[in-house]
Amino acid sequence: MTVSDPAAPFRDLDAYLDLPRGSGLVLSPDGRRLVTAVQTLNAKRTKYVTALWEVDPTGARPARRLTRSAKGEGGAAFLPDGSVLFTSARPDPDAEDDDEEVALLWLLPAGGGEARVVASRPGGVDGVRVAADAGTVVLAARTFPGSTDHDTEKSKRKQRRDTEVSAILHDSVPVRFWDQDLGPDVPRLFAGTLDDLGTEPRIELTDLTPDAGHALERVEHDVSPDGSTVATTWGVPERGGLRTSLALVDVASGERRVLVDDPGWEHWSPRFSPDGGRVAVVREKRSTPQDPGDLRVAVVTVADGSVVDLTQDWDRWPAGPIEWTPDGTAVVLVADEDGRAPVFRLHAETGEVTRLTADDFAYSDVQVAPDGETVYAMRSSYAEPARPVRLGAHEPDQESVVLRAPAESPELPGMLTEVEATAEDGTRVRSWLALPEGASADDPAPLLLWIHGGPLGSWNAWSWRWNPWIAVAHGYAVLLPDPALSTGYGLDFIARGWGSWGGAPYTDLMAATDAAVVRADVDETRTGAMGGSFGGYMANWVAGHTDRFQAIVTHASLWALDQFGPTTDAPWYWAREMTPEMAAANSPHRFADDIVTPMLVIHGDKDYRVPIGEGLRLWADLAARAEAEDGTMPHRFLYFPSENHWVLGPQHAKVWYQTVLAFVGHHVRGEQWQTPDLLQ
């Protein structure tokens, strides 16, 4: 294997883990500096560490590294003078004790020099936002309900730590979220200012929300340019759950008033207009078993709470956060569209939509230059990982300009193309298809059908966790379809599969597979199917409804919907998704007797979104139907006691890929089974 071999970083999993991973983008107030984050392996190769890098908006200068520590840095935000705030669990050199590693707020001076701690909370800090004009800093910090000051909070945490008490007493929901146990501390918002940056001061943080309770568990907030007001999501208790309203908090007094609270809608990603008089939000119409709901962009007037829906006729779902243009006449945002995620400009009064990009990429982290003429963003696709780019703020359907990133994109071991199919009801179903070098009619590649999670999502952006190029480098063609329930094709396309997961989503997947295997460069006799989360659900459904695949991999998957609903971390949302009758009709476990395809079950014990009970019950049902008298079977169960819904540990990711490749290689290509070294 040579350095010029395009398959090298994807065929060699250690080389793959070594690839730098970029994400996030923040623009300085003067528009002259961009900051992004890059993850690289630590010395032991056991975790990723994030560092901040500066990117030149003009594209002339190479990127330069700003921070370096064993703990890593993140959450970058600029102060008005150009100083960079960031969070890091690196130790404070001036602290009297350092018993607990938590994220502190650090400042890197605009003119250079050493970073220093400017704020801390015993439970750490997160979600840093800065007032564009005043420089007021607002952040979130988890705090015990009974704590009234910094010392009380610190003492409570030390007592629990010293006595090894981890118990939590709940009196309401939620109790868990993704992979986190919630409580007994809860998020609160704190605010403060740095008046003199030259004398190494610390921000005196004022508690703005001492009575928050669980209202800020999924907090998304912004601070007005003059620093006087915070706009924040605010959870409103309901029977069995929460709904999300929008509240305003006065920074000087802590007085709070509800800006928008509508039982039929939830509100996310607030962003103040440049004059502070309006707040742009993503407005979510709440779903029912018969209605998938909707996502809209709205502008709320601060003075009276009046709401103007800007996207009633725009059949796309916006992804927050939204960024205002400096003159306040428009907002810039991203939305999925046809297997991409373009950047759009939306007029703040008329709702007129202008698509700014017309390429094959998915964009994120949009930033608008202070002159209003340029937009910066991160872009990715299955052709390249995330990297910073520049585009005009007014020109429609343009190609973005790539900036000099901290790392070059790796060369791919194959080609990316599109496949279109026609569903049973005549609907167009499109997919990405990644093909290995050399695939041809004389040497067709075996096919792996990869089913995305969500289910409200799209295969449109680079993924480090489910990367098709690793399979491509090992000789597989990988099909990435967007079936019913996928975003970017309009509300009717989502509604086709709503409440009927085993219907149109399944038949769309089969139609997409049919369209791929008729290609001369794809081998229809050697196929496998894989999916995670909702994709794992679909993999289970596929296993019980067809024997066309030689292997099926199901990761973090839903198996018995009657069990899943009450045990997931947001059971109130699931209750809005399907009726008990719908859940029963669409539950894969009912078809366990029909499964004949070898299955690889993968699950993490710390998965709270799809609890481990789903994987255990699936495994038990497969084992109970083992063909051999001695209990041996073709199925395998890859269990991660310390992982969550995703497999984040680098060496666990390596084991994941090794096991998946061994399993599909054995059953799809007839290779000898080889257990990964660290599993035997």
C-alpha positions as CSV (number, residue, x, y, z in Angstrom):
1,M,0.0,0.0,0.0
2,T,1.5,3.3,-1.1
3,V,0.9,6.8,0.0
4,S,-0.7,7.6,-3.4
5,D,-3.2,4.7,-3.0
6,P,-6.6,6.5,-2.7
7,A,-8.0,3.6,-0.7
8,A,-5.2,3.7,1.9
9,P,-6.9,5.9,4.6
10,F,-10.1,3.9,4.2
11,R,-8.8,0.4,3.8
12,D,-6.4,0.9,6.8
13,L,-8.6,1.7,9.8
14,D,-5.7,3.1,11.8
15,A,-5.0,5.5,9.0
16,Y,-8.8,6.4,8.9
17,L,-8.8,7.2,12.6
18,D,-5.8,9.5,12.0
19,L,-7.7,11.7,9.6
20,P,-8.4,15.2,11.1
21,R,-12.1,16.0,11.5
22,G,-13.3,19.6,11.2
23,S,-16.6,21.1,12.4
24,G,-18.1,24.4,13.4
25,L,-17.4,28.0,12.2
26,V,-17.5,31.4,13.9
27,L,-16.8,34.7,12.3
28,S,-15.1,37.6,14.1
29,P,-17.0,40.9,14.5
30,D,-14.8,42.7,11.9
31,G,-15.2,39.8,9.4
32,R,-11.4,39.2,9.2
33,R,-11.1,36.0,11.1
34,L,-12.9,32.6,11.1
35,V,-12.5,30.0,13.8
36,T,-13.2,26.4,13.3
37,A,-12.7,23.2,15.4
38,V,-10.6,20.2,14.4
39,Q,-10.6,16.8,16.2
40,T,-7.5,14.6,16.2
41,L,-6.5,11.5,18.1
42,N,-4.7,11.8,21.5
43,A,-1.3,10.2,22.1
44,K,-2.9,7.0,23.4
45,R,-5.3,6.8,20.4
46,T,-8.2,6.3,22.8
47,K,-10.2,9.6,22.3
48,Y,-10.5,12.6,20.0
49,V,-9.2,16.0,21.2
50,T,-10.6,19.2,19.7
51,A,-8.4,22.2,19.0
52,L,-9.4,25.6,17.6
53,W,-7.9,26.8,14.3
54,E,-8.1,30.2,12.6
55,V,-9.1,30.3,8.9
56,D,-8.4,33.2,6.6
57,P,-11.7,34.4,5.1
58,T,-9.9,35.6,1.9
59,G,-8.4,32.2,1.4
60,A,-4.9,33.7,1.0
61,R,-3.2,32.5,4.3
62,P,-3.0,29.0,5.5
63,A,-5.0,28.0,8.6
64,R,-3.2,28.3,11.9
65,R,-3.7,26.6,15.2
66,L,-4.9,28.7,18.1
67,T,-5.2,26.3,21.0
68,R,-3.5,23.1,22.2
69,S,-4.1,21.0,25.3
70,A,-4.7,17.4,26.4
71,K,-8.3,18.3,27.3
72,G,-9.2,20.0,24.1
73,E,-11.2,23.2,23.4
74,G,-14.5,24.1,21.9
75,G,-17.5,26.4,22.0
76,A,-15.7,29.4,20.4
77,A,-17.3,32.8,20.5
78,F,-15.8,36.3,19.7
79,L,-15.9,39.3,22.0
80,P,-16.4,42.7,20.3
81,D,-12.7,43.5,20.5
82,G,-11.8,40.2,18.6
83,S,-10.7,38.2,21.6
84,V,-11.8,34.6,21.4
85,L,-13.8,32.9,24.2
86,F,-13.7,29.1,24.4
87,T,-14.5,26.3,26.8
88,S,-12.0,23.7,28.0
89,A,-11.6,21.3,30.9
90,R,-7.8,22.1,31.0
91,P,-6.8,22.9,34.6
92,D,-6.9,26.5,35.8
93,P,-3.3,27.4,36.9
94,D,-4.6,29.9,39.4
95,A,-7.2,27.6,41.1
96,E,-6.6,26.6,44.7
97,D,-7.9,23.1,44.0
98,D,-8.8,21.1,40.9
99,D,-10.8,18.2,42.3
100,E,-13.2,17.9,39.4
101,E,-12.6,18.3,35.7
102,V,-15.3,20.6,34.3
103,A,-15.3,23.0,31.4
104,L,-14.1,26.5,32.2
105,L,-14.5,29.7,30.2
106,W,-11.2,30.8,28.7
107,L,-10.2,34.0,26.8
108,L,-7.5,34.2,24.1
109,P,-6.6,37.9,23.6
110,A,-7.1,39.4,20.2
111,G,-3.5,40.6,20.1
112,G,-2.1,37.2,21.0
113,G,-0.7,35.9,24.3
114,E,-1.6,33.2,26.7
115,A,-5.2,32.1,27.2
116,R,-6.6,32.7,30.7
117,V,-9.7,31.6,32.7
118,V,-12.3,34.3,32.8
119,A,-15.3,32.5,34.3
120,S,-16.2,29.2,35.9
121,R,-19.0,27.3,37.6
122,P,-18.7,24.2,39.7
123,G,-20.7,22.2,37.2
124,G,-18.9,23.6,34.2
125,V,-20.1,26.0,31.5
126,D,-21.5,25.6,28.0
127,G,-23.5,27.4,25.3
128,V,-21.5,30.6,25.3
129,R,-23.2,33.5,23.5
130,V,-21.9,37.1,23.3
131,A,-23.8,40.4,22.8
132,A,-22.6,41.7,19.4
133,D,-22.3,45.4,20.6
134,A,-22.1,45.3,24.4
135,G,-20.0,42.2,24.8
136,T,-22.2,40.7,27.5
137,V,-21.6,37.0,27.9
138,V,-24.4,34.6,28.5
139,L,-23.8,30.9,29.2
140,A,-25.4,27.8,30.6
141,A,-24.2,25.9,33.7
142,R,-25.8,22.9,35.4
143,T,-26.6,23.8,39.0
144,F,-28.3,22.0,41.9
145,P,-31.8,23.3,42.6
146,G,-31.0,24.2,46.2
147,S,-27.8,26.1,45.4
148,T,-27.9,29.9,45.9
149,D,-24.3,30.8,45.2
150,H,-21.0,29.4,43.9
151,D,-19.7,28.1,47.2
152,T,-22.9,26.3,48.0
153,E,-22.8,24.6,44.6
154,K,-19.2,23.7,45.0
155,S,-19.8,22.2,48.5
156,K,-22.7,20.1,47.3
157,R,-20.8,18.6,44.4
158,K,-17.8,17.8,46.6
159,Q,-20.0,16.1,49.2
160,R,-21.6,13.9,46.6
161,R,-18.2,13.1,45.1
162,D,-16.5,12.3,48.4
163,T,-19.4,10.1,49.6
164,E,-19.8,8.5,46.2
165,V,-23.5,9.3,46.0
166,S,-24.9,9.3,42.5
167,A,-28.6,8.8,43.3
168,I,-31.2,11.1,41.6
169,L,-34.7,11.7,42.9
170,H,-37.1,12.7,40.1
171,D,-40.5,14.4,40.5
172,S,-41.1,15.1,36.8
173,V,-40.0,14.3,33.3
174,P,-37.6,14.1,31.5
175,V,-35.1,11.9,33.4
176,R,-32.7,11.0,30.5
177,F,-31.6,12.5,27.2
178,W,-29.7,10.6,24.5
179,D,-26.8,9.3,26.8
180,Q,-27.1,11.6,29.8
181,D,-28.8,11.0,33.1
182,L,-30.6,14.3,33.9
183,G,-30.4,15.6,37.4
184,P,-30.2,16.3,40.2
185,D,-28.6,19.4,38.8
186,V,-30.4,21.4,36.0
187,P,-29.2,24.0,33.5
188,R,-29.4,27.7,34.4
189,L,-28.5,30.7,32.4
190,F,-25.8,33.1,33.8
191,A,-24.6,36.5,32.5
192,G,-21.7,38.8,33.0
193,T,-19.3,41.3,31.3
194,L,-15.6,41.8,31.0
195,D,-15.1,45.6,31.4
196,D,-11.3,45.7,31.2
197,L,-9.6,43.0,29.2
198,G,-6.1,44.2,30.1
199,T,-6.1,43.5,33.8
200,E,-7.0,39.8,33.7
201,P,-10.4,40.2,35.3
202,R,-12.9,37.4,35.8
203,I,-16.6,37.7,34.8
204,E,-18.9,38.0,37.8
205,L,-21.7,35.7,36.7
206,T,-25.2,36.6,37.7
207,D,-27.8,33.8,37.9
208,L,-30.6,34.8,35.5
209,T,-32.9,31.7,36.0
210,P,-32.7,30.4,39.6
211,D,-36.2,28.9,39.3
212,A,-35.6,27.2,35.9
213,G,-36.1,23.6,37.1
214,H,-36.3,21.4,34.0
215,A,-37.3,24.3,31.7
216,L,-33.8,24.7,30.3
217,E,-32.9,21.0,29.8
218,R,-32.7,21.5,26.0
219,V,-31.7,25.2,26.2
220,E,-31.0,27.2,23.1
221,H,-30.5,30.9,23.7
222,D,-29.3,34.2,22.3
223,V,-28.5,37.6,23.7
224,S,-29.5,40.9,22.2
225,P,-26.8,43.1,20.6
226,D,-27.0,45.6,23.5
227,G,-26.7,42.8,26.1
228,S,-30.0,43.8,27.8
229,T,-32.1,40.7,27.0
230,V,-31.8,37.0,26.6
231,A,-34.1,35.0,24.3
232,T,-34.3,31.4,25.4
233,T,-36.3,28.2,24.8
234,W,-38.3,27.4,27.9
235,G,-39.9,24.0,28.6
236,V,-43.5,24.1,29.8
237,P,-44.6,21.0,31.7
238,E,-47.5,19.0,30.2
239,R,-49.0,15.7,31.2
240,G,-46.2,13.2,30.6
241,G,-43.8,15.6,29.0
242,L,-42.7,19.1,28.0
243,R,-43.4,21.6,25.2
244,T,-41.0,24.3,24.3
245,S,-42.0,27.9,24.4
246,L,-39.9,31.1,23.9
247,A,-39.1,33.4,26.8
248,L,-37.3,36.7,27.3
249,V,-35.1,37.3,30.3
250,D,-34.0,40.8,31.4
251,V,-30.3,40.7,32.1
252,A,-30.3,43.5,34.7
253,S,-33.2,42.2,36.8
254,G,-33.7,38.6,35.8
255,E,-37.3,39.3,35.1
256,R,-38.7,36.8,32.7
257,R,-41.7,37.0,30.4
258,V,-43.1,34.5,27.9
259,L,-42.8,35.8,24.4
260,V,-44.5,32.9,22.5
261,D,-46.3,29.8,24.0
262,D,-48.6,28.0,21.7
263,P,-49.7,24.4,22.6
264,G,-49.7,23.5,18.9
265,W,-46.1,24.7,18.2
266,E,-42.6,24.4,19.7
267,H,-39.9,27.1,19.2
268,W,-36.2,26.5,18.7
269,S,-32.9,28.3,17.8
270,P,-33.8,31.9,18.7
271,R,-31.6,34.7,17.0
272,F,-32.0,38.4,17.7
273,S,-32.2,40.8,14.8
274,P,-29.3,43.4,14.5
275,D,-31.5,46.1,16.1
276,G,-32.7,43.7,18.9
277,G,-36.4,44.3,18.0
278,R,-37.2,40.9,16.5
279,V,-36.3,37.3,17.1
280,A,-36.0,34.7,14.3
281,V,-36.9,31.2,15.3
282,V,-37.5,27.7,13.9
283,R,-41.2,27.0,14.6
284,E,-42.2,23.3,14.9
285,K,-45.8,22.3,14.4
286,R,-46.3,19.4,16.8
287,S,-47.0,16.1,15.2
288,T,-49.8,13.7,15.7
289,P,-50.2,10.0,14.6
290,Q,-52.0,11.3,11.5
291,D,-49.9,14.4,10.8
292,P,-46.1,14.7,10.6
293,G,-46.2,18.4,11.6
294,D,-44.1,21.0,10.0
295,L,-41.0,23.2,10.5
296,R,-41.3,26.9,9.6
297,V,-39.1,30.0,10.0
298,A,-40.9,32.8,11.9
299,V,-40.0,36.2,13.1
300,V,-41.3,37.3,16.5
301,T,-41.6,40.9,17.5
302,V,-40.0,41.5,20.9
303,A,-42.4,44.3,21.9
304,D,-45.7,42.4,21.6
305,G,-44.9,38.7,20.8
306,S,-46.6,38.9,17.4
307,V,-45.5,36.1,15.1
308,V,-45.0,36.3,11.3
309,D,-44.6,33.0,9.5
310,L,-42.2,33.5,6.7
311,T,-42.3,30.0,5.1
312,Q,-45.9,29.0,4.8
313,D,-45.6,28.2,1.1
314,W,-42.0,27.0,1.1
315,D,-42.0,23.1,1.2
316,R,-38.7,22.7,2.9
317,W,-37.7,22.2,6.6
318,P,-35.2,24.7,7.9
319,A,-32.3,23.7,10.1
320,G,-31.3,26.1,12.9
321,P,-29.6,28.2,13.8
322,I,-30.7,31.1,11.6
323,E,-28.4,34.1,10.9
324,W,-29.6,37.6,10.2
325,T,-28.1,39.9,7.5
326,P,-26.6,43.0,9.1
327,D,-29.3,45.3,7.7
328,G,-32.0,43.1,9.2
329,T,-33.9,42.6,5.9
330,A,-33.2,38.9,5.5
331,V,-32.1,35.7,7.3
332,V,-29.7,33.1,6.0
333,L,-30.3,29.4,6.7
334,V,-29.8,25.8,5.5
335,A,-32.5,23.3,4.6
336,D,-32.3,19.7,3.1
337,E,-33.2,19.5,-0.6
338,D,-33.0,16.6,-2.9
339,G,-30.0,14.9,-1.2
340,R,-28.2,18.2,-0.6
341,A,-28.6,20.9,2.0
342,P,-28.2,24.3,0.2
343,V,-27.9,27.8,1.8
344,F,-31.0,29.9,1.4
345,R,-31.7,33.6,1.8
346,L,-35.1,34.4,3.2
347,H,-36.6,37.9,3.1
348,A,-37.7,38.9,6.6
349,E,-40.9,40.5,5.5
350,T,-42.1,38.9,2.3
351,G,-40.7,35.4,2.9
352,E,-39.2,35.4,-0.7
353,V,-36.7,32.6,-0.9
354,T,-33.4,32.7,-2.8
355,R,-31.3,29.6,-3.0
356,L,-27.7,30.7,-2.8
357,T,-26.0,27.4,-3.6
358,A,-26.7,24.9,-6.4
359,D,-24.0,22.3,-6.0
360,D,-24.0,18.8,-4.5
361,F,-23.1,19.8,-1.0
362,A,-24.7,20.0,2.4
363,Y,-24.0,23.3,4.3
364,S,-24.0,24.2,8.0
365,D,-22.7,26.8,10.4
366,V,-23.6,29.8,8.2
367,Q,-22.0,33.1,9.2
368,V,-22.8,36.4,7.5
369,A,-20.1,39.0,7.1
370,P,-20.6,42.4,8.7
371,D,-20.8,44.1,5.3
372,G,-23.6,41.8,4.3
373,E,-22.0,40.9,1.1
374,T,-20.4,37.5,2.0
375,V,-21.6,34.3,3.7
376,Y,-19.2,31.7,5.2
377,A,-20.2,28.2,6.0
378,M,-19.0,24.7,6.4
379,R,-19.8,22.3,3.6
380,S,-19.6,18.6,3.1
381,S,-21.0,15.7,1.1
382,Y,-20.2,12.1,0.5
383,A,-17.4,13.5,-1.8
384,E,-15.6,15.3,1.0
385,P,-15.5,15.9,4.7
386,A,-16.6,19.3,6.2
387,R,-14.5,22.3,5.2
388,P,-14.9,26.1,5.4
389,V,-16.1,27.9,2.2
390,R,-17.2,31.4,1.1
391,L,-20.1,32.5,-1.1
392,G,-21.9,35.7,-2.1
393,A,-24.8,36.8,0.0
394,H,-27.0,37.8,-2.9
395,E,-26.1,35.6,-5.9
396,P,-28.4,32.7,-6.6
397,D,-27.4,29.2,-7.4
398,Q,-23.6,29.7,-7.1
399,E,-20.6,27.5,-6.5
400,S,-19.0,28.1,-3.1
401,V,-15.3,29.0,-2.9
402,V,-13.2,26.6,-0.8
403,L,-11.0,28.3,1.9
404,R,-7.7,27.0,3.2
405,A,-8.7,24.5,5.8
406,P,-6.5,23.0,8.6
407,A,-6.4,19.7,6.7
408,E,-6.8,18.6,3.1
409,S,-9.7,16.3,2.1
410,P,-8.6,12.7,1.6
411,E,-8.7,11.2,-1.9
412,L,-11.6,8.8,-2.3
413,P,-11.2,5.2,-3.4
414,G,-14.1,5.3,-5.9
415,M,-16.7,7.4,-7.5
416,L,-20.0,8.9,-6.3
417,T,-23.1,8.9,-8.5
418,E,-26.9,9.1,-8.2
419,V,-29.6,6.4,-8.7
420,E,-33.3,7.1,-9.2
421,A,-36.1,4.7,-8.8
422,T,-39.9,4.8,-9.0
423,A,-41.9,3.7,-6.0
424,E,-45.0,1.6,-6.0
425,D,-47.2,4.7,-5.9
426,G,-45.2,6.4,-8.7
427,T,-43.1,8.6,-6.4
428,R,-39.5,9.4,-7.4
429,V,-37.0,7.9,-4.9
430,R,-33.4,9.0,-5.2
431,S,-30.1,7.6,-3.8
432,W,-26.4,8.2,-3.7
433,L,-24.3,5.3,-4.9
434,A,-20.7,5.0,-4.0
435,L,-18.8,2.6,-6.3
436,P,-15.3,1.2,-5.9
437,E,-12.6,1.8,-8.5
438,G,-12.7,-0.9,-11.1
439,A,-16.3,-1.9,-10.7
440,S,-17.6,-2.9,-14.1
441,A,-19.7,-5.4,-16.0
442,D,-16.7,-7.8,-16.0
443,D,-16.1,-7.3,-12.2
444,P,-19.4,-6.1,-10.6
445,A,-19.2,-5.0,-6.9
446,P,-21.3,-6.6,-4.2
447,L,-23.9,-4.2,-2.9
448,L,-24.5,-2.9,0.6
449,L,-27.8,-1.1,1.2
450,W,-27.3,1.5,3.9
451,I,-30.5,2.9,5.6
452,H,-30.3,6.2,7.3
453,G,-31.6,7.0,10.8
454,G,-33.9,9.7,11.9
455,P,-36.2,8.8,10.3
456,L,-36.5,12.5,9.4
457,G,-33.2,12.9,7.7
458,S,-31.3,12.5,4.5
459,W,-28.0,11.0,3.3
460,N,-26.5,14.3,2.3
461,A,-23.5,15.1,4.5
462,W,-20.2,13.4,5.3
463,S,-20.3,11.0,8.3
464,W,-17.3,9.8,10.2
465,R,-19.4,7.2,12.1
466,W,-21.1,5.6,9.1
467,N,-18.6,6.2,6.3
468,P,-19.4,4.4,3.1
469,W,-15.9,4.8,1.7
470,I,-14.5,2.2,4.1
471,A,-16.8,-0.4,2.6
472,V,-16.0,0.9,-0.9
473,A,-12.2,0.6,-0.2
474,H,-13.0,-3.1,0.7
475,G,-14.7,-3.6,-2.7
476,Y,-18.3,-2.9,-2.0
477,A,-20.8,-0.6,-3.7
478,V,-22.8,1.3,-1.1
479,L,-26.3,2.5,-1.8
480,L,-27.5,5.5,0.3
481,P,-31.3,5.9,-0.4
482,D,-33.7,8.5,0.9
483,P,-37.0,6.6,1.2
484,A,-40.4,8.0,2.5
485,L,-39.9,10.0,5.7
486,S,-36.7,11.5,4.4
487,T,-36.3,15.3,4.5
488,G,-35.6,17.5,1.5
489,Y,-38.4,16.2,-0.8
490,G,-41.4,18.0,0.7
491,L,-44.0,17.4,3.3
492,D,-46.0,15.0,1.2
493,F,-43.0,12.7,0.8
494,I,-42.7,12.6,4.6
495,A,-46.4,12.0,5.1
496,R,-46.2,8.9,2.8
497,G,-44.5,7.0,5.6
498,W,-45.9,8.8,8.6
499,G,-47.4,6.3,11.1
500,S,-46.7,3.5,8.7
501,W,-42.9,2.8,8.9
502,G,-43.3,-0.7,7.5
503,G,-45.2,0.6,4.4
504,A,-43.7,3.1,2.0
505,P,-40.3,3.4,3.6
506,Y,-39.8,-0.4,3.1
507,T,-41.1,-0.5,-0.5
508,D,-39.1,2.6,-1.4
509,L,-35.9,0.9,-0.1
510,M,-36.7,-2.2,-2.2
511,A,-37.3,0.0,-5.3
512,A,-34.0,1.8,-4.7
513,T,-32.2,-1.5,-4.4
514,D,-33.9,-2.8,-7.6
515,A,-32.7,0.3,-9.4
516,A,-29.1,-0.3,-8.2
517,V,-28.7,-4.0,-8.9
518,V,-29.8,-3.6,-12.5
519,R,-26.6,-1.7,-13.1
520,A,-23.9,-3.8,-14.8
521,D,-21.3,-2.7,-12.3
522,V,-23.3,-4.0,-9.3
523,D,-23.7,-7.7,-8.5
524,E,-27.3,-8.5,-7.7
525,T,-26.4,-11.9,-6.4
526,R,-24.3,-10.6,-3.5
527,T,-26.1,-8.0,-1.3
528,G,-26.3,-7.0,2.3
529,A,-28.4,-4.4,4.2
530,M,-27.4,-2.2,7.1
531,G,-29.0,0.5,9.3
532,G,-28.7,2.3,12.6
533,S,-31.4,3.8,14.9
534,F,-34.5,4.1,12.6
535,G,-32.2,2.6,9.9
536,G,-31.8,-0.3,12.3
537,Y,-35.5,-0.6,12.7
538,M,-35.8,-0.8,8.9
539,A,-33.0,-3.4,8.8
540,N,-35.1,-5.5,11.3
541,W,-38.2,-5.0,9.2
542,V,-36.3,-6.0,6.0
543,A,-35.1,-9.1,7.8
544,G,-38.6,-10.2,8.5
545,H,-40.0,-9.4,5.1
546,T,-37.5,-10.6,2.5
547,D,-34.7,-13.0,2.0
548,R,-33.1,-11.1,-0.8
549,F,-30.0,-10.1,1.3
550,Q,-27.3,-12.4,2.4
551,A,-26.5,-10.4,5.6
552,I,-28.2,-7.7,7.7
553,V,-26.5,-5.4,10.2
554,T,-28.8,-3.7,12.7
555,H,-27.3,-1.0,15.0
556,A,-29.1,0.6,17.9
557,S,-32.3,-0.6,16.5
558,L,-36.0,-0.6,17.5
559,W,-37.3,-4.1,17.7
560,A,-40.5,-4.2,19.8
561,L,-42.3,-0.9,19.6
562,D,-44.6,-1.6,22.6
563,Q,-41.5,-1.9,24.7
564,F,-39.6,1.0,23.0
565,G,-42.3,3.7,23.4
566,P,-42.4,3.9,27.3
567,T,-38.6,3.4,27.7
568,T,-37.1,5.8,25.2
569,D,-35.8,9.1,26.6
570,A,-38.7,11.1,25.2
571,P,-41.8,8.9,25.6
572,W,-44.2,11.8,25.2
573,Y,-42.9,12.5,21.7
574,W,-43.3,8.8,20.8
575,A,-46.9,9.0,22.0
576,R,-47.5,11.7,19.4
577,E,-45.8,9.6,16.7
578,M,-48.0,6.5,16.6
579,T,-51.1,5.1,18.2
580,P,-50.8,1.8,20.0
581,E,-52.5,0.2,17.0
582,M,-50.0,1.7,14.6
583,A,-47.1,0.6,16.8
584,A,-48.4,-2.9,16.9
585,A,-48.9,-3.1,13.2
586,N,-45.4,-1.7,12.5
587,S,-43.4,-3.6,15.1
588,P,-40.6,-5.8,13.6
589,H,-40.7,-8.3,16.5
590,R,-43.9,-9.8,15.2
591,F,-42.1,-11.2,12.2
592,A,-39.2,-12.9,14.1
593,D,-40.3,-16.3,12.8
594,D,-39.8,-15.2,9.2
595,I,-36.2,-14.1,9.6
596,V,-33.8,-16.4,7.7
597,T,-31.0,-13.9,6.9
598,P,-27.9,-13.9,9.3
599,M,-28.0,-10.8,11.4
600,L,-25.3,-8.8,13.2
601,V,-26.9,-7.0,16.2
602,I,-25.0,-4.0,17.6
603,H,-26.0,-2.0,20.7
604,G,-24.5,0.2,23.3
605,D,-25.6,-0.1,27.0
606,K,-25.6,3.7,27.5
607,D,-28.1,4.3,24.7
608,Y,-31.1,6.1,26.2
609,R,-32.8,7.0,22.9
610,V,-33.1,3.3,21.9
611,P,-32.5,1.5,25.2
612,I,-30.4,-1.6,25.4
613,G,-33.6,-3.7,26.0
614,E,-34.4,-3.4,22.3
615,G,-31.1,-5.1,21.4
616,L,-31.3,-7.7,24.2
617,R,-34.9,-8.7,23.2
618,L,-33.9,-8.9,19.5
619,W,-31.0,-11.1,20.4
620,A,-33.1,-13.3,22.6
621,D,-35.7,-13.7,19.9
622,L,-33.0,-14.6,17.3
623,A,-31.4,-17.1,19.8
624,A,-34.7,-18.8,20.5
625,R,-35.1,-19.5,16.9
626,A,-31.5,-20.8,16.3
627,E,-31.5,-23.6,13.8
628,A,-28.8,-25.8,15.4
629,E,-29.6,-28.2,18.3
630,D,-26.5,-27.0,20.2
631,G,-27.7,-23.3,20.1
632,T,-25.1,-22.1,17.6
633,M,-26.4,-19.8,14.9
634,P,-25.3,-17.5,12.1
635,H,-26.2,-14.4,14.0
636,R,-23.7,-12.3,16.1
637,F,-24.2,-9.6,18.9
638,L,-21.6,-6.9,19.2
639,Y,-22.2,-5.3,22.6
640,F,-20.6,-2.1,23.8
641,P,-21.1,-1.7,27.6
642,S,-19.6,1.9,27.7
643,E,-21.0,3.3,24.4
644,N,-24.3,5.1,23.7
645,H,-26.5,5.5,20.6
646,W,-23.3,6.1,18.6
647,V,-19.9,4.4,18.9
648,L,-17.6,7.4,19.7
649,G,-14.5,5.8,21.1
650,P,-11.9,5.6,18.3
651,Q,-10.8,2.0,19.1
652,H,-14.5,1.0,19.5
653,A,-15.2,2.5,16.1
654,K,-12.3,0.4,14.7
655,V,-13.8,-2.7,16.3
656,W,-17.2,-1.8,14.9
657,Y,-15.9,-1.5,11.3
658,Q,-13.8,-4.7,11.7
659,T,-16.8,-6.7,12.9
660,V,-19.2,-5.3,10.3
661,L,-16.7,-6.0,7.5
662,A,-16.0,-9.5,8.8
663,F,-19.7,-10.3,9.0
664,V,-20.7,-9.0,5.6
665,G,-17.5,-10.5,4.1
666,H,-18.4,-13.9,5.4
667,H,-22.0,-14.0,4.4
668,V,-22.0,-11.8,1.3
669,R,-18.7,-12.7,-0.3
670,G,-18.1,-16.1,1.2
671,E,-15.0,-15.2,3.0
672,Q,-13.8,-17.1,6.0
673,W,-15.1,-15.7,9.3
674,Q,-12.4,-13.9,11.3
675,T,-13.2,-12.5,14.7
676,P,-11.4,-9.2,15.3
677,D,-8.3,-9.6,17.4
678,L,-9.5,-7.6,20.4
679,L,-12.7,-9.6,20.6
680,Q,-11.2,-13.1,20.9
